Amino acid sequence: MVSKINFKYFFFWSISLSISIFMGIFITPDYEGILKLIEVIVTIISILVTLVVILIPLLLNQILNSNRTWEKIDRAKLQFESLFSKIKFLLYLYIITLIMSVFIVILPSHFINKNEYISSIFVVLSVFSLLLSLALPVLLIRSQKIQINLRHSQLMPKILKDQLNKK
């Protein structure tokens, strides 16, 4: 099955990656600045991971805790799989960023100062993960819209359903 490219997401991801690479190349702090950045990033990512971990069961409960037919649950499952794949990618990006921050703290400072690309990669990952986190509210709102539309179609009177099916 060939999937369509969502150009809004492609544009958002490409702009986010471009900003991240720009920040990594031109705005890379020294070792002390990287340590301060790590403190900020770890705090922000821990809050965002908590939000994502709360979001996943909330989305699953929307699918499972309703009086729907099997077909409607299957249709909702397909729509939510797209949302879950984006959330899963974001979680992996958070984990990679946190692992890299641990390695930067563990490695000696003279190694980080000699190899600027390590701190540049960390800045790119950090900025990219934070920019992609801006899409979390959009994902949550989209899941709620899907839920509302499914519930609406479920409660729609038969006369209106028949009229819509004729068109």
N, C-alpha and C positions, 0 to 999 in steps of 0.2 A: 504494500500500500504506500503510495507516494503522498507525503504530507506537504501541505502548502506552507510557504515561508510567510511568517507574520512580519511584515516590514517594520511595524512599530517596534517590536521587540528587537529585531535586527538593528535598527537605527539606534535604539536605546543602548543596546549592548556594545555596539561599535563606538558610540560616543563615550560611554563609560570606560571602555578599554583605552580609547585615545587619551582621555583625560588622565587615566591612571599611568599610562606610559609617559606622558608628558611630565607628570609629577615625579615619577621615578627617575627620569633622566635629568631634569633641570632643578628639582627641589628635593635633593637628598640630604638629610641632616647628618651631622657627625655622630660619633658613637654615643655621646651623652644625649643628643637629641633623639637618636633611635631608641634609647632606653626609655625616655619620656614618652615617645610615640607608642612604644610597646605597652606601657601602662594604660594609655588611653585606649588603644585598640583592643586590648584584652578585656577591659571593662565594657566597652561598647559591644563587642562580639558576644560576651557572656550574656548581656541583656537581650541581644537579638536572638541568640540561640534559645534562650528561655521563651521568648515570644514564639519562635518557630515550633518548639516542642509543645507549646500550648495549642498552637494552631492546628497541628496535624490531627490530634484526637477530636478537636472541634469539627473539622471538616469530615472526618470519618463518621462521627455521630449524626451529622446531617444526612448522610447517605443511608445509614443503617436504621436509625430510630425514626422511621416514618412508616405510615401505612400505605406503601406503594406496591405496585405489581412488580413482577420480576423484570419486565421490559423497561419500566421507568428507572428501576435501580441500575440496570445495565447501561442505560443511556447516561444516567448521572455519573456512573463509574467512569465511562469514557471521558466525560468532560472534566472530572476531577483528576484523572491520571495526568493530564497536561499540567494542571496546577501542582500536583505532587512532584512531577519531574523537575519543575523549576525550583521548588523548595528544597528538593534533594540536592540539586546542584549547588544551591546557596549554602547548605549545610556543609558539603564537602569543601567548598571554598573557605568557609570559616575555619574548618579543621586544619586545612593546609596552612592558613595564615597563622593560626595559633601554634602549630608545630614549628613553623619557621621562626616565630618569635621566641620559642623556647631555645632553639638552636642559636639564635643571635645572643641570647643571654648567657648560654653555656660557653660559647666560643670566646677565646681571649680577645680583648679589645684591639690589640695590635693586628690580629688577623682580619677583623672587620674593617679597620682603617686602611689596610693595604688592599683589600678586595672590596672596592666600592660597589661592585655589582650585587653583592649580597644584600646590602642595605637598599639598593635601588629595587631589587626584586621584591623585597619586603614592602617597600612603599607602594609599588605597583599592585601587589596582592591586597594590601590593606585598603587602598583607595578604591580598587575595583570591587572588593567585597562590600564596602560601605555604600558605594554608589548603586550596586545591584540591590542592596537592602531597601533602597527607596521604592522598589517594586513590591515589597511585601504588603503594604496597605492596598495596592491595586489588586493583588492576588486575593486578598481577603474579601474585598468588595466584589470582585468577580464571582467568587464562590457563593457569596450571599445572593447575588443576582441570579445565579444558576438555580439556587435553592428556591428563590421566590418564583421564578418562572416555572419550575417544575410543580411547585405547590399550586400555583395559579392554574396551570393546565389541568391539574388533578381535580380542582374544585370548580372548574368551569362547567356551567350547565350544558346539558347535552345538545340543546338547540344551538347554542353558540358554537360548539365543537363541530356540529354538522355543517353550519354555515361556513366556518373556516376551512373545512375539508373540501367543500364544493369549489372554493376559489382555487 
